[in-house]
Amino acid sequence: MSRTHTGRSGILPLTVTALGVVYGDIGTSPLYAIRECFFGTHPVPPTPENVLGVLSLIIYALVLVISVKYVGIVMRADNQGEGGILALTSLIPGRDGGPGAISRLAVGRPVLVALGIFGTALLYGDGMITPAISVLGAVEGLGVITPLFNPYVVPVTVVILLALFIIQQFGTHRVGGLFGPIVIIWFLVIGGLGVLWILRAPAVLGAFDPRHALRFFLENGVPGFAVLGAVFLVVTGGEALYADMGHFGKYPIRLAWFGLVLPALVLNYLGQGALLLLRPASSQPFFMLAPTWALVPLVGLATAAAIIASQALISGSFSVTRQAIQLGLAPRLDVAHTSASAMGQIYVPQVNWALMAATVSIVIGFGSSGAVAAAYGIAVTMTMVIDELLLFVVATERWRWPLAGVAAVTGTFLTVDLAFFGANVLKVMQGGWVTLVVATLIFTLMTTWRTGRRLLGERLTARALPLEEFMKTVEAEPPQRVPGTAVFMTAQPRGTPPALVHNVRYNKVLHEHVVVLMVTTAQVPHVPPAERVALAEPLGNGIFNVRLQFGFMDDPDVPEALLLAREKGVALDPVDLTYFLGRETILVTRKEGMALWRERLFVLMARNAVRATAFFRLPPERVVELGVQVEM
């Protein structure tokens, strides 16, 4: 549920909770960002000039990309309070969309929709790599305590990640209240450590002068440009601010950012810079900020913060998956609710185990957070570029903002992000290909499912008996009527459900009350109960045409929604009610549509999709399925 209108009394608790969910990713970047600039894949020597130049780049990256772009501008692009790239895509105005296009994304805008889908696919790559780099970066602090721990870094990381993914099935709501306070302690500690070292080398404050950033590029040339790939690590949590907006609202997220997160991050980065001014050979600058006696508790706190950051990305992957299912971009999957009070607490087992396998493989395959950092960033920069392109369309076409102003603003941000993207392209051969391969695979799955469902709907509509003709048949040759209510579910807005035609043709009977039911997904996050029944049309002879609509973040509870239709005059008996579903057997053919390999992939996905009975929360004992063969 969106909380954008929370009163003043609820701002502080929401701000604390937002700290634990929204800022875990960006909050753990100090573990590895500075280190990668000076000791990573494309390092520059930690001379005083380079240290001040890199710090200047980091400060203004945080200001421009996070403070101005995401917190100040992008968060304005909300869909009923919800954010994220799918919510942004759903705001794109469609073209040539008829009444049957209610659940389709931006009808007539295939390129823009493809960009939104690919951006969503990229987020899954981010969800795989963030837990790996965060937890690895934290556990590597053991090696700073003593080199004897170095051989155990990867095994300990794997154990932590396995435990984290295994407990997802039990829900995180029980420990969720601890996240905010722990992250507050984390930011206070890292900010405090930074202050201690700034006092030792106050010259580091010169990094606020942007001329140091310009001088850095002039003096370092191509190597300096390559360092942008490491500098970008400080803003990789930007998308989370936007995606989690619906859970907390804009004001708590902004308050947390400017009140605690931004100051703590800047102080810590400046502290690490001061350390390097005094001790240029410090290859683990974050952990070396702490005195020896504080190393063990700092490693423990860093590990807790990394786990929280990972949890946020995992939960985000579940939420994105539910949106994708509702918007017709993914087959129905198991979506379990792990909290009776928090609607957003969900668990998708198929996604959880896939993320676990991928994340553990990344940890074992790369072996260190430095190696993972070499692969990190390419997916996030591409997502940010896509955000800007979609935002430009929404701002000019939906909001009718002046073209020149929108072009100037988005053009500025696009220039910055394309520079980051160019630097991250250098990482492709060092491992960035992993996230690109994952994103391409998921993009292929999503577009195949979306296209396959559209073709399947066209095939069924072409062979379906128009509802008007069916009604004429019922009036001309009335079948035997039996007591009770029959609900025939269909995905075709104009045709008679095949299950209804077969029931009359072969069983020679028709229930006393019949509901032809279509369930659609509106391009808004939530549809209020008062608007859930989009159509309740009596056709005569006890037959009703009903359309229910849900938001792309709602859980479609059909029996509950039908009670609302009853209040609007639809005759049905909830005590004696039977649901009739059509179960398609899809045959792969050489008909025009998709390539054979994509048709086979679509069939495989359809066979493994969760049955409609569970997805729509239908009582299994009241469901009858009738099969139908469809050639693709």
C-alpha positions as CSV (number, residue, x, y, z in Angstrom):
1,M,0.0,0.0,0.0
2,S,1.3,3.4,-0.9
3,R,2.1,5.6,2.1
4,T,2.7,8.9,0.4
5,H,0.0,10.6,2.4
6,T,1.2,9.6,5.8
7,G,0.7,12.2,8.5
8,R,3.5,14.0,10.4
9,S,3.2,11.5,13.3
10,G,4.2,8.7,11.0
11,I,7.1,10.3,9.2
12,L,9.8,9.4,11.7
13,P,9.0,5.6,11.9
14,L,8.7,5.5,8.1
15,T,12.0,7.3,7.8
16,V,13.7,4.9,10.1
17,T,12.2,1.9,8.2
18,A,13.2,3.5,4.8
19,L,16.8,3.7,6.0
20,G,16.8,-0.1,6.5
21,V,15.3,-0.9,3.1
22,V,16.1,1.8,0.7
23,Y,19.7,2.7,1.6
24,G,21.3,-0.6,2.3
25,D,22.8,-0.9,-1.2
26,I,24.2,2.7,-1.5
27,G,25.1,2.6,2.2
28,T,27.5,-0.3,1.8
29,S,29.4,1.2,-1.2
30,P,32.1,2.7,1.1
31,L,33.3,-0.9,1.6
32,Y,34.8,-1.1,-1.9
33,A,34.3,2.1,-3.9
34,I,37.4,4.1,-2.9
35,R,39.5,0.9,-2.9
36,E,38.5,0.2,-6.5
37,C,39.5,3.7,-7.6
38,F,43.1,3.2,-6.4
39,F,43.6,-0.5,-6.1
40,G,41.1,-2.0,-8.5
41,T,41.0,-3.2,-12.1
42,H,41.7,0.3,-13.6
43,P,43.4,2.1,-10.8
44,V,45.2,5.4,-10.6
45,P,48.1,6.0,-8.1
46,P,46.9,7.5,-4.8
47,T,48.8,10.7,-5.1
48,P,47.4,13.8,-3.3
49,E,46.1,15.2,-6.6
50,N,44.4,12.0,-7.6
51,V,42.9,11.5,-4.2
52,L,41.3,15.0,-4.2
53,G,40.2,14.5,-7.8
54,V,38.5,11.2,-7.2
55,L,36.8,12.5,-4.0
56,S,35.5,15.5,-5.9
57,L,34.1,13.2,-8.6
58,I,32.4,11.1,-5.8
59,I,30.9,14.1,-4.0
60,Y,29.4,15.6,-7.2
61,A,28.2,12.1,-8.4
62,L,26.3,11.8,-5.2
63,V,24.9,15.3,-5.6
64,L,24.0,15.2,-9.3
65,V,22.9,11.6,-9.7
66,I,21.2,10.9,-6.4
67,S,20.3,14.3,-4.8
68,V,19.3,16.2,-7.9
69,K,18.2,13.5,-10.4
70,Y,16.6,10.7,-8.4
71,V,15.6,12.4,-5.1
72,G,14.7,15.7,-6.7
73,I,13.3,14.8,-10.2
74,V,12.8,11.2,-11.0
75,M,10.8,10.5,-7.8
76,R,8.2,12.9,-9.2
77,A,7.4,10.3,-11.9
78,D,5.2,8.1,-9.6
79,N,2.2,6.0,-10.7
80,Q,-0.2,6.5,-7.8
81,G,2.8,6.8,-5.5
82,E,4.6,3.7,-6.8
83,G,8.0,4.0,-8.5
84,G,10.4,1.8,-10.4
85,I,11.1,1.2,-14.0
86,L,7.9,-0.9,-14.6
87,A,5.8,1.8,-13.0
88,L,7.5,4.3,-15.2
89,T,6.9,2.2,-18.3
90,S,3.2,1.9,-17.4
91,L,2.9,5.7,-17.4
92,I,3.8,5.9,-21.1
93,P,0.7,6.9,-23.1
94,G,-0.4,4.2,-25.6
95,R,-1.4,4.6,-29.2
96,D,-4.3,2.9,-31.0
97,G,-5.3,1.1,-27.9
98,G,-8.9,-0.2,-28.1
99,P,-11.1,-1.3,-25.2
100,G,-9.4,-4.7,-25.1
101,A,-6.0,-3.1,-24.5
102,I,-6.6,-2.3,-20.8
103,S,-3.9,-4.6,-19.6
104,R,-1.4,-3.9,-22.3
105,L,1.7,-1.7,-21.7
106,A,1.9,1.4,-24.0
107,V,-0.1,0.0,-26.9
108,G,1.6,0.9,-30.2
109,R,5.0,1.9,-28.5
110,P,7.0,-1.3,-28.9
111,V,10.5,0.3,-28.7
112,L,9.7,2.1,-25.5
113,V,8.1,-1.0,-24.0
114,A,11.1,-3.0,-25.0
115,L,13.4,-0.5,-23.2
116,G,11.3,-0.8,-20.1
117,I,11.4,-4.6,-20.2
118,F,15.1,-4.7,-20.8
119,G,15.6,-2.2,-17.9
120,T,13.6,-4.6,-15.7
121,A,15.7,-7.5,-16.8
122,L,18.8,-5.6,-15.9
123,L,17.5,-5.2,-12.3
124,Y,17.6,-9.0,-11.9
125,G,21.3,-8.9,-12.8
126,D,21.8,-6.2,-10.2
127,G,19.9,-8.4,-7.7
128,M,22.4,-11.2,-8.3
129,I,25.5,-9.2,-8.0
130,T,24.7,-6.8,-5.1
131,P,24.5,-9.5,-2.4
132,A,27.7,-11.0,-3.7
133,I,29.8,-7.8,-3.6
134,S,28.2,-6.4,-0.4
135,V,28.7,-9.5,1.7
136,L,32.1,-10.3,0.2
137,G,33.3,-6.7,0.8
138,A,32.2,-6.9,4.5
139,V,33.7,-10.4,5.2
140,E,37.0,-9.4,3.6
141,G,37.5,-7.2,6.7
142,L,38.5,-10.4,8.4
143,G,41.6,-10.4,6.3
144,V,42.5,-6.9,7.7
145,I,42.3,-8.3,11.2
146,T,44.8,-11.1,10.3
147,P,45.8,-12.6,6.9
148,L,45.1,-16.0,8.5
149,F,41.4,-15.4,7.7
150,N,41.8,-14.8,4.0
151,P,41.2,-18.5,2.9
152,Y,37.9,-18.4,4.8
153,V,36.4,-15.3,3.3
154,V,34.7,-17.0,0.4
155,P,33.3,-20.0,2.4
156,V,32.0,-17.7,5.1
157,T,30.4,-15.5,2.5
158,V,28.7,-18.5,0.8
159,V,27.3,-19.7,4.2
160,I,25.9,-16.2,5.0
161,L,24.3,-16.0,1.6
162,L,22.8,-19.5,1.7
163,A,21.3,-18.8,5.1
164,L,19.9,-15.4,3.8
165,F,18.2,-17.1,0.9
166,I,16.9,-20.1,2.9
167,I,15.2,-17.9,5.5
168,Q,13.3,-16.0,2.8
169,Q,10.5,-18.6,2.8
170,F,9.8,-17.8,6.4
171,G,9.4,-14.1,5.8
172,T,11.5,-11.1,6.8
173,H,8.7,-9.2,8.7
174,R,9.9,-10.5,12.1
175,V,13.3,-9.0,11.8
176,G,12.3,-6.0,9.6
177,G,12.0,-3.7,12.6
178,L,15.7,-4.2,13.3
179,F,16.9,-3.1,9.9
180,G,16.3,0.6,10.4
181,P,18.1,0.9,13.7
182,I,21.1,-1.2,12.5
183,V,21.5,1.0,9.4
184,I,21.3,4.1,11.5
185,I,24.1,2.8,13.7
186,W,26.0,1.9,10.5
187,F,25.8,5.5,9.0
188,L,26.6,7.1,12.4
189,V,29.7,4.8,12.7
190,I,31.0,5.3,9.2
191,G,30.4,9.1,9.4
192,G,32.2,9.2,12.7
193,L,35.2,7.2,11.4
194,G,35.4,9.7,8.5
195,V,35.4,12.7,10.9
196,L,38.3,11.2,12.9
197,W,40.5,11.1,9.8
198,I,39.4,14.4,8.3
199,L,40.6,16.0,11.5
200,R,44.0,14.4,10.9
201,A,44.2,15.6,7.3
202,P,41.8,18.6,6.8
203,A,43.3,19.3,3.4
204,V,41.0,16.6,2.1
205,L,38.1,19.1,2.4
206,G,39.5,20.7,-0.7
207,A,37.7,18.0,-2.7
208,F,34.5,20.2,-2.5
209,D,36.2,22.3,-5.2
210,P,35.1,20.9,-8.5
211,R,38.3,22.1,-10.2
212,H,40.0,19.0,-8.7
213,A,37.7,16.8,-10.7
214,L,38.5,18.7,-13.9
215,R,42.2,18.7,-13.2
216,F,42.0,14.9,-12.5
217,F,40.7,14.3,-16.1
218,L,43.2,16.6,-17.7
219,E,46.2,15.0,-15.9
220,N,45.1,11.3,-16.2
221,G,43.5,11.2,-19.6
222,V,42.1,7.7,-20.5
223,P,43.1,6.1,-17.2
224,G,41.2,8.9,-15.4
225,F,38.1,8.2,-17.6
226,A,38.4,4.5,-16.7
227,V,38.2,5.3,-13.0
228,L,34.7,6.6,-13.6
229,G,33.6,2.9,-13.6
230,A,34.8,2.7,-10.0
231,V,33.4,6.1,-9.0
232,F,30.0,5.0,-10.2
233,L,30.0,2.3,-7.5
234,V,29.0,5.1,-5.0
235,V,25.6,5.7,-6.7
236,T,24.6,2.1,-7.6
237,G,21.7,2.2,-5.1
238,G,19.9,5.1,-6.9
239,E,17.3,2.9,-8.5
240,A,16.3,1.6,-5.1
241,L,15.2,5.1,-4.0
242,Y,12.8,5.2,-6.9
243,A,11.6,1.6,-6.8
244,D,10.8,1.6,-3.1
245,M,9.0,5.0,-3.2
246,G,5.6,3.3,-2.9
247,H,6.4,1.6,0.4
248,F,7.4,4.7,2.2
249,G,6.5,7.9,0.3
250,K,8.8,10.6,-1.1
251,Y,9.2,12.7,2.1
252,P,10.6,10.0,4.4
253,I,13.1,8.9,1.7
254,R,14.2,12.5,1.1
255,L,14.4,13.2,4.8
256,A,16.6,10.1,5.4
257,W,18.9,11.0,2.4
258,F,19.6,14.6,3.3
259,G,19.3,14.2,7.1
260,L,21.7,11.2,7.5
261,V,22.7,9.2,4.5
262,L,24.4,11.8,2.3
263,P,26.3,13.5,5.2
264,A,27.5,10.1,6.5
265,L,28.6,8.9,3.0
266,V,30.5,12.1,2.2
267,L,32.2,12.2,5.6
268,N,33.3,8.5,5.2
269,Y,34.6,9.0,1.7
270,L,36.5,12.1,2.8
271,G,37.9,10.1,5.7
272,Q,39.1,7.4,3.4
273,G,40.7,10.1,1.3
274,A,42.4,11.6,4.3
275,L,43.7,8.1,5.2
276,L,45.2,7.8,1.7
277,L,46.8,11.2,2.0
278,L,48.6,10.0,5.1
279,R,49.1,6.3,4.2
280,P,48.9,5.9,0.4
281,A,49.6,2.1,0.6
282,S,46.4,1.4,2.5
283,S,44.8,-1.2,0.2
284,Q,41.7,-1.6,2.4
285,P,41.0,2.1,3.3
286,F,37.5,1.5,4.7
287,F,38.5,-1.0,7.4
288,M,41.8,0.8,8.1
289,L,39.8,3.8,9.3
290,A,39.1,1.9,12.5
291,P,41.5,1.5,15.3
292,T,42.7,-2.1,15.9
293,W,40.4,-2.7,18.8
294,A,37.3,-1.8,16.8
295,L,38.1,-3.9,13.7
296,V,36.1,-7.0,14.8
297,P,32.9,-5.1,15.8
298,L,33.2,-3.1,12.5
299,V,33.4,-6.2,10.5
300,G,30.3,-7.5,12.3
301,L,28.4,-4.3,11.7
302,A,29.5,-4.2,8.0
303,T,28.3,-7.8,7.6
304,A,24.9,-6.9,9.1
305,A,24.6,-3.9,6.8
306,A,25.6,-6.0,3.8
307,I,22.9,-8.6,4.7
308,I,20.3,-5.8,5.0
309,A,21.4,-4.4,1.6
310,S,21.1,-7.9,0.1
311,Q,17.7,-8.4,1.6
312,A,16.5,-5.2,0.0
313,L,17.5,-6.4,-3.4
314,I,16.0,-9.8,-2.9
315,S,12.7,-8.4,-1.7
316,G,12.8,-6.0,-4.6
317,S,13.2,-8.8,-7.1
318,F,10.1,-10.5,-5.6
319,S,8.1,-7.2,-6.0
320,V,9.3,-6.7,-9.6
321,T,8.4,-10.3,-10.5
322,R,4.8,-9.8,-9.2
323,Q,4.5,-6.6,-11.3
324,A,5.8,-8.5,-14.3
325,I,3.3,-11.3,-13.9
326,Q,0.4,-8.8,-13.5
327,L,1.5,-6.8,-16.6
328,G,1.7,-9.9,-18.7
329,L,5.5,-10.0,-18.9
330,A,6.0,-13.3,-17.0
331,P,4.1,-16.5,-16.5
332,R,2.1,-17.0,-13.3
333,L,4.5,-18.0,-10.5
334,D,4.0,-19.0,-6.8
335,V,3.6,-15.7,-4.8
336,A,3.3,-16.4,-1.1
337,H,2.5,-13.8,1.4
338,T,4.7,-14.0,4.5
339,S,3.0,-11.4,6.6
340,A,-0.6,-11.0,7.5
341,S,-0.4,-7.3,7.9
342,A,2.2,-6.1,5.3
343,M,0.9,-6.6,1.8
344,G,4.4,-6.0,0.3
345,Q,6.0,-8.9,2.2
346,I,5.9,-11.6,-0.5
347,Y,8.1,-14.6,-1.4
348,V,8.5,-16.0,-4.9
349,P,10.3,-19.4,-4.5
350,Q,11.4,-19.8,-8.1
351,V,13.0,-16.4,-8.1
352,N,14.6,-16.9,-4.7
353,W,16.3,-20.1,-5.6
354,A,17.5,-18.8,-9.0
355,L,19.0,-15.7,-7.3
356,M,20.7,-17.9,-4.7
357,A,22.3,-20.2,-7.3
358,A,23.5,-17.2,-9.4
359,T,24.8,-15.2,-6.4
360,V,26.7,-18.1,-4.9
361,S,28.1,-18.9,-8.3
362,I,29.3,-15.3,-8.6
363,V,31.0,-15.4,-5.2
364,I,32.8,-18.7,-5.9
365,G,33.6,-17.8,-9.5
366,F,35.0,-14.3,-8.8
367,G,36.4,-14.9,-5.4
368,S,36.8,-11.3,-4.1
369,S,34.7,-8.2,-4.0
370,G,37.4,-6.5,-6.1
371,A,36.8,-9.0,-8.9
372,V,33.0,-8.6,-8.6
373,A,33.4,-4.9,-8.7
374,A,35.1,-5.3,-12.1
375,A,31.7,-6.7,-13.3
376,Y,29.5,-4.3,-11.3
377,G,28.0,-1.2,-12.7
378,I,27.2,-1.9,-16.4
379,A,23.7,-3.1,-15.7
380,V,22.9,-0.2,-13.3
381,T,24.2,2.5,-15.7
382,M,22.1,1.0,-18.5
383,T,19.1,1.1,-16.3
384,M,19.7,4.7,-15.4
385,V,20.0,5.7,-19.1
386,I,16.7,3.8,-19.8
387,D,15.0,5.7,-16.9
388,E,16.0,9.0,-18.4
389,L,14.7,8.1,-21.9
390,L,11.3,6.9,-20.5
391,L,11.1,9.9,-18.2
392,F,11.6,12.2,-21.2
393,V,8.6,10.6,-23.0
394,V,6.4,10.7,-19.9
395,A,7.2,14.3,-19.1
396,T,6.6,15.5,-22.6
397,E,3.6,13.4,-23.6
398,R,1.7,12.7,-20.3
399,W,2.5,15.7,-18.2
400,R,2.8,18.1,-21.2
401,W,5.9,19.8,-19.8
402,P,7.8,22.1,-22.2
403,L,10.0,20.2,-24.6
404,A,13.0,22.5,-24.3
405,G,13.0,22.4,-20.5
406,V,12.7,18.6,-20.4
407,A,15.3,18.1,-23.1
408,A,17.8,20.4,-21.2
409,V,17.3,18.5,-17.9
410,T,17.3,15.0,-19.2
411,G,20.1,15.8,-21.6
412,T,22.3,16.9,-18.7
413,F,21.7,13.8,-16.8
414,L,22.0,11.6,-19.9
415,T,25.4,13.1,-20.6
416,V,26.6,12.3,-17.0
417,D,25.2,8.7,-17.2
418,L,26.6,8.1,-20.7
419,A,30.0,9.0,-19.3
420,F,29.6,6.5,-16.5
421,F,28.3,3.9,-19.0
422,G,31.3,4.4,-21.3
423,A,33.6,3.8,-18.4
424,N,31.7,0.7,-17.3
425,V,31.8,-0.7,-20.8
426,L,35.5,-1.3,-20.1
427,K,34.4,-3.8,-17.5
428,V,32.5,-6.0,-19.9
429,M,35.5,-8.4,-20.5
430,Q,36.4,-8.4,-16.8
431,G,33.0,-9.9,-15.9
432,G,30.4,-7.3,-16.9
433,W,29.2,-9.8,-19.5
434,V,27.7,-11.9,-16.7
435,T,24.9,-9.3,-16.0
436,L,24.4,-8.6,-19.7
437,V,23.9,-12.3,-20.4
438,V,21.5,-12.6,-17.5
439,A,19.6,-9.5,-18.6
440,T,19.4,-10.8,-22.2
441,L,18.1,-14.1,-21.1
442,I,15.4,-12.6,-18.9
443,F,14.5,-10.1,-21.6
444,T,14.1,-13.0,-24.0
445,L,11.9,-14.8,-21.6
446,M,9.7,-11.8,-20.9
447,T,9.3,-10.8,-24.6
448,T,8.6,-14.4,-25.6
449,W,5.9,-14.7,-22.9
450,R,4.4,-11.3,-23.8
451,T,4.4,-12.1,-27.6
452,G,3.2,-15.6,-27.0
453,R,0.2,-14.6,-24.9
454,R,-0.7,-12.0,-27.5
455,L,-0.6,-14.6,-30.3
456,L,-2.5,-17.1,-28.2
457,G,-5.2,-14.5,-27.5
458,E,-5.5,-13.7,-31.2
459,R,-5.8,-17.4,-32.1
460,L,-8.5,-18.0,-29.5
461,T,-10.4,-14.8,-30.5
462,A,-10.3,-15.8,-34.2
463,R,-12.0,-19.1,-33.5
464,A,-14.2,-17.9,-30.6
465,L,-18.0,-17.7,-31.1
466,P,-19.0,-14.0,-30.7
467,L,-20.9,-13.5,-27.5
468,E,-23.8,-12.0,-29.3
469,E,-24.2,-15.1,-31.5
470,F,-24.1,-17.3,-28.4
471,M,-26.9,-15.4,-26.8
472,K,-29.0,-15.7,-30.0
473,T,-28.4,-19.5,-29.9
474,V,-29.5,-19.7,-26.2
475,E,-32.6,-17.7,-27.0
476,A,-33.5,-19.8,-30.1
477,E,-32.8,-23.2,-28.5
478,P,-32.9,-22.8,-24.7
479,P,-30.9,-25.5,-23.0
480,Q,-31.8,-27.3,-19.8
481,R,-31.1,-25.0,-16.8
482,V,-29.7,-26.3,-13.6
483,P,-29.5,-24.6,-10.2
484,G,-26.4,-22.7,-9.1
485,T,-24.0,-20.1,-10.6
486,A,-21.3,-20.9,-13.2
487,V,-18.4,-18.5,-13.7
488,F,-16.6,-18.9,-17.1
489,M,-13.3,-17.2,-17.1
490,T,-11.9,-15.9,-20.4
491,A,-9.1,-13.7,-21.6
492,Q,-10.9,-12.6,-24.8
493,P,-13.1,-9.5,-24.4
494,R,-15.4,-10.1,-27.3
495,G,-15.6,-13.9,-27.6
496,T,-17.6,-16.6,-25.8
497,P,-15.4,-18.7,-23.5
498,P,-14.7,-22.1,-25.2
499,A,-15.6,-23.8,-21.9
500,L,-19.1,-22.2,-22.0
501,V,-19.7,-23.2,-25.6
502,H,-18.5,-26.8,-24.9
503,N,-20.7,-27.0,-21.8
504,V,-23.8,-26.1,-23.7
505,R,-22.9,-28.1,-26.8
506,Y,-21.9,-31.4,-25.1
507,N,-23.5,-31.3,-21.7
508,K,-26.7,-29.8,-23.0
509,V,-27.1,-27.7,-19.8
510,L,-26.7,-24.1,-18.6
511,H,-26.7,-23.0,-15.0
512,E,-29.4,-20.8,-13.7
513,H,-27.0,-17.9,-13.4
514,V,-23.9,-17.5,-15.7
515,V,-21.1,-15.1,-15.4
516,V,-18.7,-14.5,-18.3
517,L,-15.7,-13.2,-16.4
518,M,-12.6,-11.4,-17.7
519,V,-9.8,-10.3,-15.4
520,T,-7.6,-7.5,-16.5
521,T,-4.6,-5.6,-15.1
522,A,-4.9,-1.8,-15.2
523,Q,-1.7,0.3,-15.7
524,V,-1.8,1.6,-12.2
525,P,-0.4,-0.1,-9.0
526,H,-3.6,-0.4,-7.1
527,V,-7.3,-0.4,-8.1
528,P,-9.6,0.6,-5.1
529,P,-12.4,-1.8,-4.3
530,A,-15.0,0.7,-5.5
531,E,-13.5,0.5,-9.0
532,R,-12.6,-3.1,-9.1
533,V,-15.7,-4.1,-11.1
534,A,-15.1,-2.4,-14.4
535,L,-18.1,-3.9,-16.2
536,A,-21.3,-5.6,-14.9
537,E,-23.5,-6.0,-18.0
538,P,-26.7,-8.1,-18.0
539,L,-27.0,-10.0,-21.3
540,G,-30.4,-11.6,-20.6
541,N,-31.5,-15.1,-19.7
542,G,-29.5,-15.0,-16.4
543,I,-26.2,-14.4,-18.2
544,F,-23.9,-11.5,-17.2
545,N,-20.8,-10.1,-18.7
546,V,-18.4,-9.0,-16.0
547,R,-14.9,-7.5,-16.1
548,L,-12.7,-7.2,-13.0
549,Q,-9.6,-5.1,-13.0
550,F,-6.7,-5.2,-10.6
551,G,-3.6,-3.0,-10.3
552,F,-0.2,-4.4,-11.2
553,M,0.7,-4.6,-7.5
554,D,-2.6,-6.0,-6.4
555,D,-3.2,-9.7,-5.7
556,P,-6.2,-10.8,-7.8
557,D,-8.7,-12.4,-5.4
558,V,-11.6,-13.3,-7.8
559,P,-14.1,-14.7,-5.3
560,E,-13.8,-11.6,-3.1
561,A,-14.2,-9.3,-6.2
562,L,-17.2,-11.2,-7.4
563,L,-19.0,-10.2,-4.2
564,L,-18.6,-6.6,-5.3
565,A,-20.1,-7.5,-8.6
566,R,-23.1,-9.0,-6.8
567,E,-23.6,-5.6,-5.1
568,K,-23.8,-4.1,-8.6
569,G,-26.7,-6.4,-9.6
570,V,-24.9,-9.5,-11.0
571,A,-27.0,-12.5,-10.0
572,L,-24.8,-15.2,-8.4
573,D,-25.0,-17.5,-5.5
574,P,-21.7,-17.6,-3.6
575,V,-22.7,-20.8,-1.8
576,D,-23.5,-22.7,-5.0
577,L,-20.9,-21.4,-7.4
578,T,-18.6,-23.3,-9.9
579,Y,-15.7,-21.9,-11.8
580,F,-15.1,-23.2,-15.4
581,L,-11.7,-22.6,-16.8
582,G,-10.2,-23.4,-20.2
583,R,-6.9,-25.2,-20.2
584,E,-5.0,-24.7,-23.4
585,T,-2.8,-27.3,-25.0
586,I,-0.5,-25.3,-27.2
587,L,0.8,-26.9,-30.4
588,V,4.0,-25.6,-32.0
589,T,3.5,-25.0,-35.7
590,R,5.1,-23.1,-38.5
591,K,2.3,-20.5,-38.7
592,E,3.3,-16.9,-38.9
593,G,4.0,-15.5,-35.4
594,M,7.2,-16.4,-33.6
595,A,10.3,-18.5,-34.5
596,L,10.0,-22.2,-33.7
597,W,12.5,-22.0,-30.9
598,R,10.5,-19.2,-29.2
599,E,7.3,-21.1,-29.6
600,R,8.9,-24.1,-27.9
601,L,10.2,-21.8,-25.2
602,F,6.7,-20.3,-24.7
603,V,5.2,-23.8,-24.5
604,L,7.7,-24.7,-21.8
605,M,7.0,-21.6,-19.8
606,A,3.2,-22.1,-20.1
607,R,3.5,-25.7,-18.9
608,N,5.4,-24.6,-15.8
609,A,3.2,-21.6,-15.0
610,V,1.1,-21.8,-11.8
611,R,-2.4,-22.9,-12.5
612,A,-5.1,-20.2,-12.6
613,T,-6.9,-21.8,-9.7
614,A,-4.1,-20.8,-7.3
615,F,-3.3,-17.5,-8.9
616,F,-6.8,-16.1,-8.8
617,R,-7.4,-17.7,-5.3
618,L,-10.3,-19.9,-6.5
619,P,-11.5,-22.7,-4.2
620,P,-10.0,-25.9,-5.9
621,E,-13.1,-28.0,-5.0
622,R,-15.3,-25.6,-7.1
623,V,-13.1,-25.5,-10.3
624,V,-13.8,-27.5,-13.5
625,E,-11.2,-27.3,-16.3
626,L,-12.0,-28.0,-19.9
627,G,-9.2,-28.5,-22.4
628,V,-8.7,-26.9,-25.8
629,Q,-6.0,-27.3,-28.3
630,V,-4.5,-24.1,-29.9
631,E,-2.0,-24.0,-32.7
632,M,0.6,-21.2,-32.4
